[in-house]
Amino acid sequence: QQPVQSPQAVILREGEDAVINCSSSKALYSVHWYRQKHGEAPVFLMILLKGGEQKGHEKISASFNEKKQQSSLYLTASQLSYSGTYFCGTVEAGNNRKLIWGLGTSLAVNP
Amino acid sequence: GAVVSQHPSWVICKSGTSVKIECRSLDFQATTMFWYRQFPKKSLMLMATSNEGSKATYEQGVEKDKFLINHASLTLSTLTVTSAHPEDSSFYICSARGPQRPTYNEQFFGPGTRLTVL
């Protein structure tokens, strides 16, 4: 079942923070976050496998809640380079590692 | 990190011709490869999953005879769009996944191929 991403779009000024949510009605095995820039293929950001897990790289971090049905991506002190569409992909428990994509969240960071 | 290449980057063809797109994993063995189609400002639509040496598994609504997928080796999968028509114009992206960490859980994407059918 396709995960629900929110918000659909967000506009930030450089230096502001943003949170993108990804939720499923089913128990998840893992959540994957990717960023895609216009005309390019998606780029892997991170994967979360364990309930309660949090991880990050530089100023982008993510969490996977204990019930393993929701993940949030946190963008701190956004940079112009953060602009793009963020997709979460979910793997449902027992679903043979098939990745199901959300519809994406469009993020625009302006100077 | 794991690298996936696609060739060509873009192709323009006439209606009725067939187009082959290659997807290669350059530094790991891709036991599973995925083919996606993406329309402008839309999400990735999984077309099919292919495992090396076996027939591809197509998603509902994807025509097997229209989109031929071959995964003959652990580093190469091909997608052939047969008798292409303008409605087949799209951005086609492949991704690959390996049997072991770090490629086991991640999908590594190729740069995509933009197909335009006139």
Interface residues (C-beta under 8 A of the other chain):
Chain A: S30 H32 Y34 G39 E40 A41 P42 V43 F44 I47 L49 T85 F87 G89 R97 K98 L99 W101 G102 L103 G104 S106
Chain B: F34 K41 K42 S43 L44 L46 T49 I93 R97 N105 E106 Q107 F108 F109 G110 P111 G112 R114
